[in-house]
Amino acid sequence: MMMIVQNFKKNSMKLKQLPGFCLLALFALASCKKGSNPAPEPKLDTGIYLTGYQQGTPGSVLWKNGIATQPAGFTTFISRGMLVNGNDMYIGGFIGSQTPVSIAAYWKNGVIKKLTDGTSDAQVWEMVVSGKDVYAAGYVGGYFASDPNTQVLSSMIAAYWKNGVLTTLTNTGPSQAEHIIVSGTDVYVVGTVFQNNTWQSVYWKNGVLTQVGNPLNNVAIGGMAVQNNKIYIAYTETPQINTGASISYMSINGVVSQLPNDLDASGVTSLFVNGTDVYITGFVLPISVSQITAVVWKNGIPQKLPQIAGTSTPFNTASGVTVSGTDVYVTGQSQGAAVYWKNGVAVKVGNKVSSAYGIAIVH
């Protein structure tokens, strides 16, 4: 945005009190006042925005009201999640592929902002804005550019950036951060740590690590929220030894309840709190049949989401959820195509093999 500011300097000469000069001075003063007013910020167009990928399109795709676009910088940018804060749109992700290295970055209103220099692998998984502060969570140090063919797993460290300043998180092994929440002065980061030959989901509160679920199982946190002094966590546990199906849970301040599922197994992918309502997205499936059904739990009650029109075999996944007014939007994939569900009705946006991750509703 360009702002035109007119600067007026005082004339050092002593001027006679002439009516004509006084009139000019009044015009100059009025012009100065007008010029000092900042120009209004451009507003985002109203509509439904989604970000994800589409086969045959390099980089990422931004769908606006169902139309796929590639804004400047998107051809080499791989997006994760997105958010809208006021008139600003943020999309976190990384530049380039994972070989040799990725550069952690985010996209803001058409401009790519790099967070790393490419000397080692780094990615952004999620972003949040709190006041004037911009946070991005991810990892640093997965590969090294000097030896791109060798992945140094032990150097992969969960991290977050606040206004571009990096903070790494303590852990007992390789780790990465996947979600970030800011509540007052507290920073919560959800991620995974590799220990005991498996990935375990954890969260850090101001850098202090807390493990979630049964450490004897593989645990994956789908989402987390902090509101009104309550910590909400949705996670899935899978036995390390193949002795049972994956089971999903919701925890509120440490009180755990199993998410209902009338099939064999389930998984969770995101969590959103709106007032007193808790929404969790995921999927359910029978073990013996290759079918996956997208689902959204509202306060623990599941709603299966239909596949797109013209298909019969369920193969849907849900990846994110948001609420706007009385409408509930869920992003995901159905029969290989990017979709979103509005109040349970599927809307296809991808024309090829594609999937939608982040969503933002702009009024």
ZILIN-V724894 format. One record per residue. N is the residue number from 0. RES is the residue in one small letter. OMEGA is omega in whole degrees, 0 to 359 (NA if undefined). D_LAST is the distance of its C-alpha to the last C-alpha in Angstrom with 2 decimals. Layout:
# ZILIN-V724894
n=N res=RES omega=OMEGA d_last=D_LAST
n=N res=RES omega=OMEGA d_last=D_LAST
This chain:
# ZILIN-V724894
n=0 res=m omega=181 d_last=21.87
n=1 res=m omega=179 d_last=25.08
n=2 res=m omega=179 d_last=26.07
n=3 res=i omega=181 d_last=29.11
n=4 res=v omega=179 d_last=31.28
n=5 res=q omega=180 d_last=34.49
n=6 res=n omega=179 d_last=37.31
n=7 res=f omega=179 d_last=40.21
n=8 res=k omega=177 d_last=43.56
n=9 res=k omega=176 d_last=46.19
n=10 res=n omega=184 d_last=49.27
n=11 res=s omega=180 d_last=52.29
n=12 res=m omega=174 d_last=54.63
n=13 res=k omega=185 d_last=55.74
n=14 res=l omega=177 d_last=54.54
n=15 res=k omega=182 d_last=56.31
n=16 res=q omega=179 d_last=54.58
n=17 res=l omega=181 d_last=54.04
n=18 res=p omega=180 d_last=51.76
n=19 res=g omega=180 d_last=50.40
n=20 res=f omega=180 d_last=49.41
n=21 res=c omega=179 d_last=47.78
n=22 res=l omega=176 d_last=45.63
n=23 res=l omega=180 d_last=44.59
n=24 res=a omega=179 d_last=43.84
n=25 res=l omega=177 d_last=41.55
n=26 res=f omega=180 d_last=39.62
n=27 res=a omega=180 d_last=39.47
n=28 res=l omega=179 d_last=38.18
n=29 res=a omega=179 d_last=35.41
n=30 res=s omega=180 d_last=34.49
n=31 res=c omega=181 d_last=34.49
n=32 res=k omega=180 d_last=32.10
n=33 res=k omega=183 d_last=29.62
n=34 res=g omega=183 d_last=29.94
n=35 res=s omega=179 d_last=29.36
n=36 res=n omega=180 d_last=25.81
n=37 res=p omega=178 d_last=23.40
n=38 res=a omega=181 d_last=21.29
n=39 res=p omega=179 d_last=17.54
n=40 res=e omega=177 d_last=15.77
n=41 res=p omega=181 d_last=14.01
n=42 res=k omega=175 d_last=10.23
n=43 res=l omega=175 d_last=8.75
n=44 res=d omega=178 d_last=7.96
n=45 res=t omega=178 d_last=4.91
n=46 res=g omega=180 d_last=6.61
n=47 res=i omega=180 d_last=8.91
n=48 res=y omega=174 d_last=11.16
n=49 res=l omega=175 d_last=14.62
n=50 res=t omega=181 d_last=17.71
n=51 res=g omega=180 d_last=21.31
n=52 res=y omega=177 d_last=24.44
n=53 res=q omega=183 d_last=26.02
n=54 res=q omega=180 d_last=29.77
n=55 res=g omega=178 d_last=31.30
n=56 res=t omega=180 d_last=28.55
n=57 res=p omega=180 d_last=29.68
n=58 res=g omega=185 d_last=27.44
n=59 res=s omega=180 d_last=23.90
n=60 res=v omega=172 d_last=21.23
n=61 res=l omega=177 d_last=17.51
n=62 res=w omega=176 d_last=15.99
n=63 res=k omega=183 d_last=12.98
n=64 res=n omega=175 d_last=12.32
n=65 res=g omega=181 d_last=15.90
n=66 res=i omega=181 d_last=17.57
n=67 res=a omega=177 d_last=19.55
n=68 res=t omega=173 d_last=19.71
n=69 res=q omega=178 d_last=21.80
n=70 res=p omega=180 d_last=20.67
n=71 res=a omega=178 d_last=23.55
n=72 res=g omega=186 d_last=25.47
n=73 res=f omega=184 d_last=24.28
n=74 res=t omega=178 d_last=27.67
n=75 res=t omega=185 d_last=29.37
n=76 res=f omega=178 d_last=26.51
n=77 res=i omega=187 d_last=26.24
n=78 res=s omega=173 d_last=22.93
n=79 res=r omega=180 d_last=22.66
n=80 res=g omega=181 d_last=19.43
n=81 res=m omega=175 d_last=16.18
n=82 res=l omega=175 d_last=13.77
n=83 res=v omega=178 d_last=11.03
n=84 res=n omega=185 d_last=12.21
n=85 res=g omega=178 d_last=10.69
n=86 res=n omega=183 d_last=10.78
n=87 res=d omega=175 d_last=13.17
n=88 res=m omega=179 d_last=13.31
n=89 res=y omega=175 d_last=16.54
n=90 res=i omega=181 d_last=18.48
n=91 res=g omega=178 d_last=21.90
n=92 res=g omega=179 d_last=24.98
n=93 res=f omega=180 d_last=28.19
n=94 res=i omega=176 d_last=29.94
n=95 res=g omega=178 d_last=32.68
n=96 res=s omega=182 d_last=34.34
n=97 res=q omega=178 d_last=36.23
n=98 res=t omega=3 d_last=39.48
n=99 res=p omega=180 d_last=40.77
n=100 res=v omega=173 d_last=38.00
n=101 res=s omega=179 d_last=34.23
n=102 res=i omega=178 d_last=32.62
n=103 res=a omega=184 d_last=29.97
n=104 res=a omega=169 d_last=26.93
n=105 res=y omega=183 d_last=23.20
n=106 res=w omega=178 d_last=20.89
n=107 res=k omega=175 d_last=18.67
n=108 res=n omega=176 d_last=16.86
n=109 res=g omega=181 d_last=19.68
n=110 res=v omega=176 d_last=22.53
n=111 res=i omega=177 d_last=24.61
n=112 res=k omega=181 d_last=26.04
n=113 res=k omega=177 d_last=29.24
n=114 res=l omega=178 d_last=30.34
n=115 res=t omega=187 d_last=33.79
n=116 res=d omega=177 d_last=36.45
n=117 res=g omega=178 d_last=37.46
n=118 res=t omega=173 d_last=40.80
n=119 res=s omega=186 d_last=39.78
n=120 res=d omega=179 d_last=37.19
n=121 res=a omega=180 d_last=33.89
n=122 res=q omega=171 d_last=30.40
n=123 res=v omega=180 d_last=27.04
n=124 res=w omega=182 d_last=25.71
n=125 res=e omega=181 d_last=22.79
n=126 res=m omega=173 d_last=21.03
n=127 res=v omega=176 d_last=19.67
n=128 res=v omega=178 d_last=18.89
n=129 res=s omega=186 d_last=20.53
n=130 res=g omega=178 d_last=20.50
n=131 res=k omega=184 d_last=21.75
n=132 res=d omega=180 d_last=23.38
n=133 res=v omega=181 d_last=22.40
n=134 res=y omega=175 d_last=24.13
n=135 res=a omega=181 d_last=24.95
n=136 res=a omega=179 d_last=27.25
n=137 res=g omega=177 d_last=29.68
n=138 res=y omega=175 d_last=33.34
n=139 res=v omega=169 d_last=35.93
n=140 res=g omega=180 d_last=39.38
n=141 res=g omega=176 d_last=39.40
n=142 res=y omega=172 d_last=41.51
n=143 res=f omega=184 d_last=43.49
n=144 res=a omega=181 d_last=43.53
n=145 res=s omega=179 d_last=47.29
n=146 res=d omega=189 d_last=47.81
n=147 res=p omega=182 d_last=44.85
n=148 res=n omega=181 d_last=46.81
n=149 res=t omega=177 d_last=47.18
n=150 res=q omega=178 d_last=44.35
n=151 res=v omega=185 d_last=45.19
n=152 res=l omega=184 d_last=43.52
n=153 res=s omega=181 d_last=45.01
n=154 res=s omega=182 d_last=43.18
n=155 res=m omega=189 d_last=39.65
n=156 res=i omega=174 d_last=38.13
n=157 res=a omega=185 d_last=34.88
n=158 res=a omega=168 d_last=33.13
n=159 res=y omega=179 d_last=30.07
n=160 res=w omega=172 d_last=29.19
n=161 res=k omega=183 d_last=27.98
n=162 res=n omega=176 d_last=27.07
n=163 res=g omega=181 d_last=29.28
n=164 res=v omega=186 d_last=32.22
n=165 res=l omega=170 d_last=33.54
n=166 res=t omega=176 d_last=34.66
n=167 res=t omega=185 d_last=36.59
n=168 res=l omega=181 d_last=37.00
n=169 res=t omega=181 d_last=40.40
n=170 res=n omega=179 d_last=41.36
n=171 res=t omega=179 d_last=44.48
n=172 res=g omega=177 d_last=43.84
n=173 res=p omega=186 d_last=41.42
n=174 res=s omega=172 d_last=37.81
n=175 res=q omega=179 d_last=34.17
n=176 res=a omega=186 d_last=30.94
n=177 res=e omega=179 d_last=28.01
n=178 res=h omega=177 d_last=25.55
n=179 res=i omega=179 d_last=25.05
n=180 res=i omega=175 d_last=23.94
n=181 res=v omega=180 d_last=24.36
n=182 res=s omega=185 d_last=25.16
n=183 res=g omega=178 d_last=26.60
n=184 res=t omega=182 d_last=29.46
n=185 res=d omega=177 d_last=29.83
n=186 res=v omega=177 d_last=28.86
n=187 res=y omega=178 d_last=28.98
n=188 res=v omega=178 d_last=29.42
n=189 res=v omega=180 d_last=29.89
n=190 res=g omega=179 d_last=32.20
n=191 res=t omega=178 d_last=35.42
n=192 res=v omega=179 d_last=39.00
n=193 res=f omega=179 d_last=41.87
n=194 res=q omega=183 d_last=44.84
n=195 res=n omega=177 d_last=47.65
n=196 res=n omega=176 d_last=47.01
n=197 res=t omega=177 d_last=43.52
n=198 res=w omega=179 d_last=39.93
n=199 res=q omega=177 d_last=38.94
n=200 res=s omega=181 d_last=35.50
n=201 res=v omega=166 d_last=35.43
n=202 res=y omega=177 d_last=33.25
n=203 res=w omega=170 d_last=34.09
n=204 res=k omega=183 d_last=33.36
n=205 res=n omega=175 d_last=34.12
n=206 res=g omega=180 d_last=36.33
n=207 res=v omega=187 d_last=38.26
n=208 res=l omega=173 d_last=38.29
n=209 res=t omega=179 d_last=38.01
n=210 res=q omega=182 d_last=38.80
n=211 res=v omega=175 d_last=37.05
n=212 res=g omega=182 d_last=38.85
n=213 res=n omega=182 d_last=42.38
n=214 res=p omega=178 d_last=43.75
n=215 res=l omega=178 d_last=46.06
n=216 res=n omega=170 d_last=43.18
n=217 res=n omega=185 d_last=40.59
n=218 res=v omega=178 d_last=37.42
n=219 res=a omega=177 d_last=33.90
n=220 res=i omega=179 d_last=30.96
n=221 res=g omega=181 d_last=27.79
n=222 res=g omega=182 d_last=25.49
n=223 res=m omega=176 d_last=25.69
n=224 res=a omega=177 d_last=23.81
n=225 res=v omega=179 d_last=25.12
n=226 res=q omega=175 d_last=24.01
n=227 res=n omega=178 d_last=26.19
n=228 res=n omega=176 d_last=29.29
n=229 res=k omega=177 d_last=28.97
n=230 res=i omega=180 d_last=29.07
n=231 res=y omega=179 d_last=27.69
n=232 res=i omega=172 d_last=29.03
n=233 res=a omega=183 d_last=28.99
n=234 res=y omega=180 d_last=31.90
n=235 res=t omega=176 d_last=34.36
n=236 res=e omega=177 d_last=38.13
n=237 res=t omega=179 d_last=40.42
n=238 res=p omega=178 d_last=44.21
n=239 res=q omega=174 d_last=45.73
n=240 res=i omega=187 d_last=48.59
n=241 res=n omega=181 d_last=47.64
n=242 res=t omega=181 d_last=48.57
n=243 res=g omega=183 d_last=45.38
n=244 res=a omega=176 d_last=41.82
n=245 res=s omega=181 d_last=38.67
n=246 res=i omega=183 d_last=37.38
n=247 res=s omega=185 d_last=33.97
n=248 res=y omega=170 d_last=33.54
n=249 res=m omega=179 d_last=31.20
n=250 res=s omega=175 d_last=32.45
n=251 res=i omega=184 d_last=31.39
n=252 res=n omega=176 d_last=33.44
n=253 res=g omega=177 d_last=36.10
n=254 res=v omega=190 d_last=36.43
n=255 res=v omega=173 d_last=36.20
n=256 res=s omega=180 d_last=35.57
n=257 res=q omega=178 d_last=35.78
n=258 res=l omega=183 d_last=32.88
n=259 res=p omega=181 d_last=34.27
n=260 res=n omega=181 d_last=35.05
n=261 res=d omega=176 d_last=37.30
n=262 res=l omega=189 d_last=38.10
n=263 res=d omega=188 d_last=40.10
n=264 res=a omega=180 d_last=37.67
n=265 res=s omega=174 d_last=34.11
n=266 res=g omega=179 d_last=31.88
n=267 res=v omega=186 d_last=28.67
n=268 res=t omega=179 d_last=26.04
n=269 res=s omega=179 d_last=23.23
n=270 res=l omega=180 d_last=22.47
n=271 res=f omega=179 d_last=19.47
n=272 res=v omega=179 d_last=19.97
n=273 res=n omega=184 d_last=17.66
n=274 res=g omega=179 d_last=19.72
n=275 res=t omega=183 d_last=23.00
n=276 res=d omega=179 d_last=21.93
n=277 res=v omega=179 d_last=22.86
n=278 res=y omega=178 d_last=21.63
n=279 res=i omega=176 d_last=23.86
n=280 res=t omega=178 d_last=23.76
n=281 res=g omega=182 d_last=26.95
n=282 res=f omega=174 d_last=29.58
n=283 res=v omega=182 d_last=32.86
n=284 res=l omega=169 d_last=35.88
n=285 res=p omega=182 d_last=39.56
n=286 res=i omega=190 d_last=41.95
n=287 res=s omega=184 d_last=44.25
n=288 res=v omega=181 d_last=41.79
n=289 res=s omega=178 d_last=39.42
n=290 res=q omega=177 d_last=36.30
n=291 res=i omega=180 d_last=33.08
n=292 res=t omega=177 d_last=30.52
n=293 res=a omega=182 d_last=27.01
n=294 res=v omega=171 d_last=26.34
n=295 res=v omega=176 d_last=23.93
n=296 res=w omega=173 d_last=25.69
n=297 res=k omega=183 d_last=24.10
n=298 res=n omega=176 d_last=26.47
n=299 res=g omega=180 d_last=29.13
n=300 res=i omega=185 d_last=28.93
n=301 res=p omega=170 d_last=28.44
n=302 res=q omega=178 d_last=26.53
n=303 res=k omega=183 d_last=27.65
n=304 res=l omega=185 d_last=25.13
n=305 res=p omega=173 d_last=26.52
n=306 res=q omega=181 d_last=27.34
n=307 res=i omega=183 d_last=26.02
n=308 res=a omega=177 d_last=27.79
n=309 res=g omega=179 d_last=31.32
n=310 res=t omega=183 d_last=32.33
n=311 res=s omega=182 d_last=34.50
n=312 res=t omega=181 d_last=35.34
n=313 res=p omega=171 d_last=32.72
n=314 res=f omega=184 d_last=31.73
n=315 res=n omega=172 d_last=28.20
n=316 res=t omega=177 d_last=26.84
n=317 res=a omega=185 d_last=23.68
n=318 res=s omega=182 d_last=22.59
n=319 res=g omega=181 d_last=19.40
n=320 res=v omega=172 d_last=17.17
n=321 res=t omega=181 d_last=13.99
n=322 res=v omega=177 d_last=12.68
n=323 res=s omega=184 d_last=9.30
n=324 res=g omega=178 d_last=10.50
n=325 res=t omega=183 d_last=13.52
n=326 res=d omega=178 d_last=12.76
n=327 res=v omega=180 d_last=14.73
n=328 res=y omega=178 d_last=14.31
n=329 res=v omega=178 d_last=17.51
n=330 res=t omega=177 d_last=18.39
n=331 res=g omega=184 d_last=21.95
n=332 res=q omega=176 d_last=24.65
n=333 res=s omega=181 d_last=26.50
n=334 res=q omega=176 d_last=29.84
n=335 res=g omega=182 d_last=29.23
n=336 res=a omega=178 d_last=25.92
n=337 res=a omega=180 d_last=22.43
n=338 res=v omega=160 d_last=20.33
n=339 res=y omega=177 d_last=17.58
n=340 res=w omega=174 d_last=18.06
n=341 res=k omega=182 d_last=15.55
n=342 res=n omega=175 d_last=17.51
n=343 res=g omega=180 d_last=20.63
n=344 res=v omega=184 d_last=20.30
n=345 res=a omega=175 d_last=20.85
n=346 res=v omega=181 d_last=18.98
n=347 res=k omega=177 d_last=21.02
n=348 res=v omega=181 d_last=19.63
n=349 res=g omega=180 d_last=22.83
n=350 res=n omega=181 d_last=25.79
n=351 res=k omega=172 d_last=28.36
n=352 res=v omega=188 d_last=29.18
n=353 res=s omega=177 d_last=25.93
n=354 res=s omega=178 d_last=23.88
n=355 res=a omega=181 d_last=20.32
n=356 res=y omega=184 d_last=20.09
n=357 res=g omega=179 d_last=16.89
n=358 res=i omega=175 d_last=13.35
n=359 res=a omega=178 d_last=9.91
n=360 res=i omega=182 d_last=6.58
n=361 res=v omega=180 d_last=3.81
n=362 res=h omega=NA d_last=0.00
